[in-house]
Amino acid sequence: MRLQADLLQLPLVPGTCLCGQETLFSKLGQHLPMWVVYSHPKDCPDGFMARLHLAVEGRSLPTAAVQRAGTLAELRDHLPRGLVRIPRTPQDDPVILETWL
């Protein structure tokens, strides 16, 4: 995916994401972390998956941080506390259920 390739080209700096996860950030400036929740995507066909994305300058950059679970309720329990659920939009890929900010 082109966005992931762009993300990998940038220098990395350590830090703590707003979601509370210690990670390495691409030196992009300001960003918004969000967990995108998927139902039975190709890389998790037997369950649900959430992938951490960074919204930067109007683009969603997927990261390698993922959570997996057998049920949607179990997956939601794995997400950081204090997030707000955003329902999917008609433009979203059909496997996307929701996004948490």
N, CA, C and O atoms as a Tinker XYZ file with bonds, in Angstrom:
   404  protein
     1  N      0.848000   -1.178000    0.000000    73     2
     2  CA     0.000000    0.000000    0.000000    64     1     3
     3  C      0.891000    1.239000    0.000000    63     2     4     5
     4  O      1.864000    1.292000    0.752000    81     3
     5  N      0.592000    2.194000   -0.794000    73     3     6
     6  CA     1.415000    3.387000   -0.977000    64     5     7
     7  C      1.566000    4.182000    0.321000    63     6     8     9
     8  O      2.667000    4.642000    0.622000    81     7
     9  N      0.498000    4.357000    1.095000    73     7    10
    10  CA     0.597000    5.142000    2.324000    64     9    11
    11  C      1.550000    4.498000    3.315000    63    10    12    13
    12  O      2.317000    5.197000    3.977000    81    11
    13  N      1.514000    3.172000    3.428000    73    11    14
    14  CA     2.441000    2.501000    4.326000    64    13    15
    15  C      3.872000    2.706000    3.860000    63    14    16    17
    16  O      4.763000    2.929000    4.679000    81    15
    17  N      4.103000    2.634000    2.563000    73    15    18
    18  CA     5.446000    2.854000    2.045000    64    17    19
    19  C      5.910000    4.273000    2.358000    63    18    20    21
    20  O      7.063000    4.472000    2.740000    81    19
    21  N      5.028000    5.264000    2.204000    73    19    22
    22  CA     5.374000    6.643000    2.532000    64    21    23
    23  C      5.726000    6.765000    4.009000    63    22    24    25
    24  O      6.685000    7.451000    4.361000    81    23
    25  N      4.963000    6.112000    4.871000    73    23    26
    26  CA     5.189000    6.166000    6.306000    64    25    27
    27  C      6.540000    5.565000    6.666000    63    26    28    29
    28  O      7.236000    6.083000    7.539000    81    27
    29  N      6.911000    4.490000    6.009000    73    27    30
    30  CA     8.166000    3.819000    6.322000    64    29    31
    31  C      9.385000    4.616000    5.887000    63    30    32    33
    32  O     10.488000    4.336000    6.357000    81    31
    33  N      9.231000    5.588000    5.017000    73    31    34
    34  CA    10.343000    6.398000    4.531000    64    33    35
    35  C     10.749000    7.487000    5.526000    63    34    36    37
    36  O     11.830000    8.059000    5.389000    81    35
    37  N      9.928000    7.785000    6.507000    73    35    38
    38  CA    10.161000    8.906000    7.407000    64    37    39
    39  C     10.987000    8.494000    8.616000    63    38    40    41
    40  O     10.917000    7.339000    9.034000    81    39
    41  N     11.777000    9.419000    9.197000    73    39    42
    42  CA    12.529000    9.100000   10.420000    64    41    43
    43  C     11.582000    8.807000   11.579000    63    42    44    45
    44  O     10.494000    9.376000   11.655000    81    43
    45  N     11.998000    7.916000   12.482000    73    43    46
    46  CA    11.159000    7.513000   13.614000    64    45    47
    47  C     11.649000    8.149000   14.905000    63    46    48    49
    48  O     12.851000    8.302000   15.121000    81    47
    49  N     10.699000    8.519000   15.760000    73    47    50
    50  CA    11.012000    9.058000   17.082000    64    49    51
    51  C     10.145000    8.321000   18.105000    63    50    52    53
    52  O      8.986000    8.023000   17.818000    81    51
    53  N     10.688000    8.016000   19.306000    73    51    54
    54  CA     9.886000    7.332000   20.323000    64    53    55
    55  C      8.879000    8.291000   20.947000    63    54    56    57
    56  O      9.092000    9.502000   20.987000    81    55
    57  N      7.782000    7.726000   21.431000    73    55    58
    58  CA     6.782000    8.548000   22.106000    64    57    59
    59  C      5.607000    7.727000   22.572000    63    58    60    61
    60  O      5.560000    6.513000   22.374000    81    59
    61  N      4.656000    8.398000   23.191000    73    59    62
    62  CA     3.431000    7.774000   23.673000    64    61    63
    63  C      2.265000    8.327000   22.865000    63    62    64    65
    64  O      2.046000    9.537000   22.817000    81    63
    65  N      1.531000    7.435000   22.242000    73    63    66
    66  CA     0.369000    7.810000   21.444000    64    65    67
    67  C     -0.739000    8.308000   22.376000    63    66    68    69
    68  O     -0.734000    7.998000   23.567000    81    67
    69  N     -1.672000    9.067000   21.844000    73    67    70
    70  CA    -2.819000    9.516000   22.644000    64    69    71
    71  C     -3.632000    8.340000   23.170000    63    70    72    73
    72  O     -4.353000    8.473000   24.159000    81    71
    73  N     -3.516000    7.184000   22.509000    73    71    74
    74  CA    -4.234000    5.995000   22.973000    64    73    75
    75  C     -3.519000    5.334000   24.149000    63    74    76    77
    76  O     -4.036000    4.373000   24.719000    81    75
    77  N     -2.323000    5.839000   24.527000    73    75    78
    78  CA    -1.592000    5.305000   25.662000    64    77    79
    79  C     -0.514000    4.305000   25.307000    63    78    80    81
    80  O      0.229000    3.867000   26.186000    81    79
    81  N     -0.407000    3.934000   24.053000    73    79    82
    82  CA     0.562000    2.929000   23.625000    64    81    83
    83  C      1.931000    3.565000   23.400000    63    82    84    85
    84  O      2.047000    4.580000   22.713000    81    83
    85  N      2.978000    2.952000   23.990000    73    83    86
    86  CA     4.354000    3.371000   23.721000    64    85    87
    87  C      4.721000    2.873000   22.334000    63    86    88    89
    88  O      4.519000    1.698000   22.026000    81    87
    89  N      5.245000    3.730000   21.512000    73    87    90
    90  CA     5.497000    3.350000   20.128000    64    89    91
    91  C      6.579000    4.221000   19.518000    63    90    92    93
    92  O      7.112000    5.112000   20.179000    81    91
    93  N      6.898000    3.968000   18.277000    73    91    94
    94  CA     7.760000    4.839000   17.501000    64    93    95
    95  C      6.878000    5.584000   16.509000    63    94    96    97
    96  O      6.051000    4.980000   15.827000    81    95
    97  N      7.054000    6.877000   16.435000    73    95    98
    98  CA     6.274000    7.685000   15.515000    64    97    99
    99  C      7.131000    8.118000   14.348000    63    98   100   101
   100  O      8.322000    8.392000   14.497000    81    99
   101  N      6.513000    8.176000   13.190000    73    99   102
   102  CA     7.171000    8.832000   12.078000    64   101   103
   103  C      7.180000   10.319000   12.378000    63   102   104   105
   104  O      6.198000   10.854000   12.894000    81   103
   105  N      8.250000   10.977000   12.068000    73   103   106
   106  CA     8.372000   12.393000   12.388000    64   105   107
   107  C      7.544000   13.198000   11.381000    63   106   108   109
   108  O      8.063000   13.721000   10.395000    81   107
   109  N      6.250000   13.278000   11.663000    73   107   110
   110  CA     5.294000   13.890000   10.759000    64   109   111
   111  C      4.747000   15.213000   11.273000    63   110   112   113
   112  O      4.170000   15.985000   10.507000    81   111
   113  N      4.919000   15.474000   12.532000    73   111   114
   114  CA     4.216000   16.601000   13.121000    64   113   115
   115  C      2.957000   16.096000   13.794000    63   114   116   117
   116  O      2.948000   14.996000   14.345000    81   115
   117  N      1.898000   16.882000   13.758000    73   115   118
   118  CA     0.676000   16.507000   14.460000    64   117   119
   119  C     -0.061000   15.397000   13.718000    63   118   120   121
   120  O     -0.049000   15.328000   12.489000    81   119
   121  N     -0.704000   14.530000   14.503000    73   119   122
   122  CA    -1.466000   13.416000   13.944000    64   121   123
   123  C     -2.593000   13.053000   14.901000    63   122   124   125
   124  O     -2.581000   13.442000   16.069000    81   123
   125  N     -3.551000   12.315000   14.401000    73   123   126
   126  CA    -4.663000   11.838000   15.208000    64   125   127
   127  C     -4.675000   10.315000   15.155000    63   126   128   129
   128  O     -4.880000    9.746000   14.083000    81   127
   129  N     -4.459000    9.633000   16.300000    73   127   130
   130  CA    -4.524000    8.171000   16.293000    64   129   131
   131  C     -5.978000    7.703000   16.264000    63   130   132   133
   132  O     -6.843000    8.309000   16.897000    81   131
   133  N     -6.242000    6.634000   15.537000    73   131   134
   134  CA    -7.591000    6.066000   15.481000    64   133   135
   135  C     -7.488000    4.570000   15.238000    63   134   136   137
   136  O     -6.628000    4.101000   14.493000    81   135
   137  N     -8.380000    3.834000   15.880000    73   135   138
   138  CA    -8.448000    2.390000   15.698000    64   137   139
   139  C     -9.591000    2.090000   14.741000    63   138   140   141
   140  O    -10.744000    2.416000   15.021000    81   139
   141  N     -9.271000    1.468000   13.610000    73   139   142
   142  CA   -10.279000    1.075000   12.626000    64   141   143
   143  C    -10.603000   -0.397000   12.866000    63   142   144   145
   144  O     -9.707000   -1.241000   12.885000    81   143
   145  N    -11.894000   -0.701000   13.049000    73   143   146
   146  CA   -12.349000   -2.053000   13.366000    64   145   147
   147  C    -12.899000   -2.717000   12.106000    63   146   148   149
   148  O    -13.734000   -2.156000   11.396000    81   147
   149  N    -12.403000   -3.932000   11.852000    73   147   150
   150  CA   -12.772000   -4.693000   10.658000    64   149   151
   151  C    -13.480000   -5.988000   11.051000    63   150   152   153
   152  O    -13.161000   -6.590000   12.076000    81   151
   153  N    -14.437000   -6.411000   10.235000    73   151   154
   154  CA   -15.114000   -7.697000   10.408000    64   153   155
   155  C    -14.598000   -8.671000    9.359000    63   154   156   157
   156  O    -14.839000   -8.499000    8.164000    81   155
   157  N    -13.891000   -9.687000    9.814000    73   155   158
   158  CA   -13.406000  -10.773000    8.965000    64   157   159
   159  C    -12.640000  -10.281000    7.730000    63   158   160   161
   160  O    -12.969000  -10.666000    6.608000    81   159
   161  N    -11.624000   -9.435000    7.927000    73   159   162
   162  CA   -10.819000   -9.007000    6.775000    64   161   163
   163  C     -9.940000  -10.155000    6.277000    63   162   164   165
   164  O     -9.845000  -11.195000    6.928000    81   163
   165  N     -9.308000   -9.966000    5.138000    73   163   166
   166  CA    -8.485000  -11.028000    4.545000    64   165   167
   167  C     -7.380000  -11.505000    5.478000    63   166   168   169
   168  O     -7.048000  -12.690000    5.485000    81   167
   169  N     -6.796000  -10.587000    6.277000    73   167   170
   170  CA    -5.708000  -11.003000    7.171000    64   169   171
   171  C     -6.196000  -11.461000    8.542000    63   170   172   173
   172  O     -5.387000  -11.715000    9.435000    81   171
   173  N     -7.515000  -11.567000    8.716000    73   171   174
   174  CA    -8.101000  -12.123000    9.944000    64   173   175
   175  C     -9.488000  -12.683000    9.595000    63   174   176   177
   176  O    -10.493000  -12.199000   10.116000    81   175
   177  N     -9.552000  -13.697000    8.719000    73   175   178
   178  CA   -10.843000  -14.156000    8.196000    64   177   179
   179  C    -11.751000  -14.841000    9.212000    63   178   180   181
   180  O    -12.949000  -14.987000    8.967000    81   179
   181  N    -11.201000  -15.259000   10.345000    73   179   182
   182  CA   -12.007000  -15.970000   11.332000    64   181   183
   183  C    -12.503000  -15.095000   12.470000    63   182   184   185
   184  O    -13.053000  -15.605000   13.446000    81   183
   185  N    -12.316000  -13.779000   12.360000    73   183   186
   186  CA   -12.745000  -12.936000   13.469000    64   185   187
   187  C    -12.698000  -11.461000   13.138000    63   186   188   189
   188  O    -12.894000  -11.042000   11.997000    81   187
   189  N    -12.434000  -10.697000   14.170000    73   187   190
   190  CA   -12.449000   -9.243000   14.071000    64   189   191
   191  C    -11.045000   -8.708000   14.338000    63   190   192   193
   192  O    -10.261000   -9.314000   15.069000    81   191
   193  N    -10.747000   -7.574000   13.737000    73   191   194
   194  CA    -9.429000   -6.985000   13.885000    64   193   195
   195  C     -9.567000   -5.468000   13.970000    63   194   196   197
   196  O    -10.422000   -4.874000   13.314000    81   195
   197  N     -8.719000   -4.854000   14.780000    73   195   198
   198  CA    -8.611000   -3.395000   14.841000    64   197   199
   199  C     -7.173000   -3.038000   14.508000    63   198   200   201
   200  O     -6.241000   -3.639000   15.043000    81   199
   201  N     -6.989000   -2.064000   13.627000    73   199   202
   202  CA    -5.652000   -1.597000   13.265000    64   201   203
   203  C     -5.539000   -0.127000   13.626000    63   202   204   205
   204  O     -6.436000    0.666000   13.341000    81   203
   205  N     -4.429000    0.226000   14.255000    73   203   206
   206  CA    -4.167000    1.618000   14.588000    64   205   207
   207  C     -3.752000    2.363000   13.321000    63   206   208   209
   208  O     -2.820000    1.957000   12.627000    81   207
   209  N     -4.448000    3.444000   13.031000    73   207   210
   210  CA    -4.128000    4.333000   11.911000    64   209   211
   211  C     -3.752000    5.689000   12.492000    63   210   212   213
   212  O     -4.179000    6.043000   13.591000    81   211
   213  N     -2.962000    6.434000   11.757000    73   211   214
   214  CA    -2.660000    7.816000   12.114000    64   213   215
   215  C     -3.226000    8.714000   11.031000    63   214   216   217
   216  O     -2.890000    8.563000    9.856000    81   215
   217  N     -4.083000    9.646000   11.418000    73   215   218
   218  CA    -4.614000   10.616000   10.459000    64   217   219
   219  C     -3.651000   11.797000   10.427000    63   218   220   221
   220  O     -3.453000   12.488000   11.426000    81   219
   221  N     -3.063000   12.008000    9.265000    73   219   222
   222  CA    -2.076000   13.062000    9.087000    64   221   223
   223  C     -2.407000   13.813000    7.810000    63   222   224   225
   224  O     -2.447000   13.234000    6.724000    81   223
   225  N     -2.641000   15.102000    7.952000    73   223   226
   226  CA    -2.903000   15.956000    6.793000    64   225   227
   227  C     -3.962000   15.364000    5.870000    63   226   228   229
   228  O     -3.784000   15.345000    4.652000    81   227
   229  N     -5.064000   14.881000    6.443000    73   227   230
   230  CA    -6.174000   14.366000    5.654000    64   229   231
   231  C     -5.983000   12.959000    5.113000    63   230   232   233
   232  O     -6.836000   12.467000    4.374000    81   231
   233  N     -4.880000   12.295000    5.467000    73   231   234
   234  CA    -4.631000   10.922000    5.021000    64   233   235
   235  C     -4.642000    9.991000    6.213000    63   234   236   237
   236  O     -4.238000   10.371000    7.311000    81   235
   237  N     -5.107000    8.770000    5.998000    73   235   238
   238  CA    -5.092000    7.741000    7.028000    64   237   239
   239  C     -3.919000    6.810000    6.763000    63   238   240   241
   240  O     -3.889000    6.102000    5.756000    81   239
   241  N     -2.946000    6.817000    7.684000    73   239   242
   242  CA    -1.748000    5.996000    7.532000    64   241   243
   243  C     -1.855000    4.777000    8.445000    63   242   244   245
   244  O     -1.775000    4.926000    9.664000    81   243
   245  N     -2.036000    3.569000    7.892000    73   243   246
   246  CA    -2.115000    2.374000    8.738000    64   245   247
   247  C     -0.764000    2.065000    9.368000    63   246   248   249
   248  O      0.282000    2.293000    8.760000    81   247
   249  N     -0.794000    1.548000   10.584000    73   247   250
   250  CA     0.419000    1.139000   11.286000    64   249   251
   251  C      0.427000   -0.379000   11.422000    63   250   252   253
   252  O     -0.519000   -1.048000   11.005000    81   251
   253  N      1.478000   -0.916000   11.995000    73   251   254
   254  CA     1.580000   -2.359000   12.222000    64   253   255
   255  C      0.868000   -2.789000   13.509000    63   254   256   257
   256  O      0.751000   -3.986000   13.770000    81   255
   257  N      0.394000   -1.837000   14.315000    73   255   258
   258  CA    -0.270000   -2.164000   15.584000    64   257   259
   259  C     -1.682000   -2.693000   15.317000    63   258   260   261
   260  O     -2.513000   -1.990000   14.742000    81   259
   261  N     -1.948000   -3.932000   15.738000    73   259   262
   262  CA    -3.262000   -4.546000   15.540000    64   261   263
   263  C     -3.712000   -5.258000   16.813000    63   262   264   265
   264  O     -2.905000   -5.649000   17.656000    81   263
   265  N     -5.015000   -5.409000   16.918000    73   263   266
   266  CA    -5.650000   -6.230000   17.950000    64   265   267
   267  C     -6.553000   -7.214000   17.205000    63   266   268   269
   268  O     -7.175000   -6.844000   16.209000    81   267
   269  N     -6.631000   -8.461000   17.674000    73   267   270
   270  CA    -7.499000   -9.465000   17.058000    64   269   271
   271  C     -8.351000  -10.125000   18.131000    63   270   272   273
   272  O     -7.928000  -10.263000   19.278000    81   271
   273  N     -9.572000  -10.538000   17.740000    73   271   274
   274  CA   -10.465000  -11.230000   18.667000    64   273   275
   275  C    -11.501000  -12.021000   17.874000    63   274   276   277
   276  O    -11.723000  -11.771000   16.689000    81   275
   277  N    -12.122000  -12.971000   18.547000    73   275   278
   278  CA   -13.142000  -13.803000   17.915000    64   277   279
   279  C    -14.498000  -13.141000   17.801000    63   278   280   281
   280  O    -15.284000  -13.469000   16.912000    81   279
   281  N    -14.778000  -12.191000   18.717000    73   279   282
   282  CA   -16.064000  -11.491000   18.682000    64   281   283
   283  C    -15.822000   -9.979000   18.713000    63   282   284   285
   284  O    -14.763000   -9.514000   19.135000    81   283
   285  N    -16.813000   -9.236000   18.264000    73   283   286
   286  CA   -16.712000   -7.784000   18.276000    64   285   287
   287  C    -16.633000   -7.260000   19.710000    63   286   288   289
   288  O    -15.857000   -6.346000   19.991000    81   287
   289  N    -17.420000   -7.825000   20.609000    73   287   290
   290  CA   -17.397000   -7.382000   22.008000    64   289   291
   291  C    -16.021000   -7.597000   22.627000    63   290   292   293
   292  O    -15.527000   -6.737000   23.356000    81   291
   293  N    -15.406000   -8.730000   22.345000    73   291   294
   294  CA   -14.073000   -9.031000   22.871000    64   293   295
   295  C    -13.037000   -8.049000   22.300000    63   294   296   297
   296  O    -12.159000   -7.572000   23.019000    81   295
   297  N    -13.153000   -7.761000   21.017000    73   295   298
   298  CA   -12.219000   -6.820000   20.400000    64   297   299
   299  C    -12.363000   -5.430000   21.020000    63   298   300   301
   300  O    -11.364000   -4.775000   21.318000    81   299
   301  N    -13.593000   -4.986000   21.212000    73   299   302
   302  CA   -13.811000   -3.669000   21.829000    64   301   303
   303  C    -13.198000   -3.611000   23.226000    63   302   304   305
   304  O    -12.712000   -2.559000   23.643000    81   303
   305  N    -13.216000   -4.729000   23.954000    73   303   306
   306  CA   -12.603000   -4.768000   25.289000    64   305   307
   307  C    -11.092000   -4.584000   25.232000    63   306   308   309
   308  O    -10.492000   -4.141000   26.211000    81   307
   309  N    -10.464000   -4.916000   24.102000    73   307   310
   310  CA    -9.014000   -4.777000   23.946000    64   309   311
   311  C     -8.587000   -3.357000   23.575000    63   310   312   313
   312  O     -7.411000   -3.014000   23.699000    81   311
   313  N     -9.522000   -2.536000   23.126000    73   311   314
   314  CA    -9.172000   -1.176000   22.719000    64   313   315
   315  C     -8.914000   -0.304000   23.946000    63   314   316   317
   316  O     -9.459000   -0.570000   25.017000    81   315
   317  N     -8.092000    0.730000   23.801000    73   315   318
   318  CA    -7.832000    1.631000   24.924000    64   317   319
   319  C     -9.119000    2.283000   25.439000    63   318   320   321
   320  O    -10.033000    2.563000   24.663000    81   319
   321  N     -9.181000    2.517000   26.720000    73   319   322
   322  CA   -10.349000    3.153000   27.341000    64   321   323
   323  C    -10.409000    4.639000   26.978000    63   322   324   325
   324  O     -9.385000    5.263000   26.700000    81   323
   325  N    -11.615000    5.192000   26.986000    73   323   326
   326  CA   -11.784000    6.621000   26.775000    64   325   327
   327  C    -11.948000    7.045000   25.331000    63   326   328   329
   328  O    -12.016000    8.240000   25.046000    81   327
   329  N    -12.015000    6.088000   24.406000    73   327   330
   330  CA   -12.189000    6.436000   23.002000    64   329   331
   331  C    -13.667000    6.629000   22.670000    63   330   332   333
   332  O    -14.543000    6.190000   23.416000    81   331
   333  N    -13.931000    7.283000   21.558000    73   331   334
   334  CA   -15.297000    7.534000   21.102000    64   333   335
   335  C    -15.524000    6.777000   19.802000    63   334   336   337
   336  O    -14.691000    6.821000   18.896000    81   335
   337  N    -16.659000    6.079000   19.712000    73   335   338
   338  CA   -16.983000    5.270000   18.530000    64   337   339
   339  C    -17.585000    6.144000   17.428000    63   338   340   341
   340  O    -18.494000    6.939000   17.670000    81   339
   341  N    -17.054000    5.978000   16.210000    73   339   342
   342  CA   -17.582000    6.644000   15.027000    64   341   343
   343  C    -18.106000    5.544000   14.103000    63   342   344   345
   344  O    -17.337000    4.664000   13.717000    81   343
   345  N    -19.396000    5.567000   13.735000    73   343   346
   346  CA   -19.908000    4.512000   12.852000    64   345   347
   347  C    -19.299000    4.598000   11.457000    63   346   348   349
   348  O    -18.778000    5.640000   11.061000    81   347
   349  N    -19.368000    3.511000   10.726000    73   347   350
   350  CA   -18.852000    3.477000    9.360000    64   349   351
   351  C    -19.659000    4.423000    8.472000    63   350   352   353
   352  O    -20.803000    4.761000    8.776000    81   351
   353  N    -19.040000    4.840000    7.374000    73   351   354
   354  CA   -19.722000    5.677000    6.389000    64   353   355
   355  C    -19.985000    4.833000    5.144000    63   354   356   357
   356  O    -19.349000    3.793000    4.967000    81   355
   357  N    -20.898000    5.252000    4.289000    73   355   358
   358  CA   -21.156000    4.484000    3.063000    64   357   359
   359  C    -19.921000    4.346000    2.162000    63   358   360   361
   360  O    -19.841000    3.413000    1.364000    81   359
   361  N    -18.969000    5.263000    2.287000    73   359   362
   362  CA   -17.763000    5.206000    1.457000    64   361   363
   363  C    -16.723000    4.203000    1.983000    63   362   364   365
   364  O    -15.790000    3.856000    1.257000    81   363
   365  N    -16.864000    3.740000    3.207000    73   363   366
   366  CA   -15.903000    2.804000    3.791000    64   365   367
   367  C    -15.952000    1.454000    3.091000    63   366   368   369
   368  O    -16.980000    1.058000    2.541000    81   367
   369  N    -14.825000    0.758000    3.121000    73   367   370
   370  CA   -14.756000   -0.607000    2.627000    64   369   371
   371  C    -15.779000   -1.436000    3.407000    63   370   372   373
   372  O    -15.960000   -1.203000    4.602000    81   371
   373  N    -16.456000   -2.400000    2.763000    73   371   374
   374  CA   -17.493000   -3.187000    3.455000    64   373   375
   375  C    -17.023000   -3.919000    4.708000    63   374   376   377
   376  O    -17.844000   -4.196000    5.584000    81   375
   377  N    -15.729000   -4.246000    4.831000    73   375   378
   378  CA   -15.258000   -4.951000    6.024000    64   377   379
   379  C    -15.037000   -4.020000    7.212000    63   378   380   381
   380  O    -14.831000   -4.494000    8.329000    81   379
   381  N    -15.076000   -2.709000    6.997000    73   379   382
   382  CA   -14.917000   -1.751000    8.102000    64   381   383
   383  C    -16.244000   -1.601000    8.831000    63   382   384   385
   384  O    -17.266000   -1.290000    8.219000    81   383
   385  N    -16.224000   -1.826000   10.152000    73   383   386
   386  CA   -17.435000   -1.706000   10.969000    64   385   387
   387  C    -17.544000   -0.337000   11.644000    63   386   388   389
   388  O    -18.626000    0.246000   11.718000    81   387
   389  N    -16.405000    0.168000   12.137000    73   387   390
   390  CA   -16.421000    1.394000   12.926000    64   389   391
   391  C    -14.998000    1.880000   13.125000    63   390   392   393
   392  O    -14.033000    1.175000   12.828000    81   391
   393  N    -14.889000    3.091000   13.631000    73   391   394
   394  CA   -13.596000    3.670000   13.963000    64   393   395
   395  C    -13.702000    4.258000   15.355000    63   394   396   397
   396  O    -14.736000    4.815000   15.725000    81   395
   397  N    -12.621000    4.134000   16.136000    73   395   398
   398  CA   -12.587000    4.657000   17.498000    64   397   399
   399  C    -11.511000    5.733000   17.577000    63   398   400   401
   400  O    -10.353000    5.490000   17.237000    81   399
   401  N    -11.902000    6.929000   18.029000    73   399   402
   402  CA   -10.982000    8.058000   18.197000    64   401   403
   403  C    -10.814000    8.361000   19.679000    63   402   404
   404  O    -10.078000    9.279000   20.041000    81   403
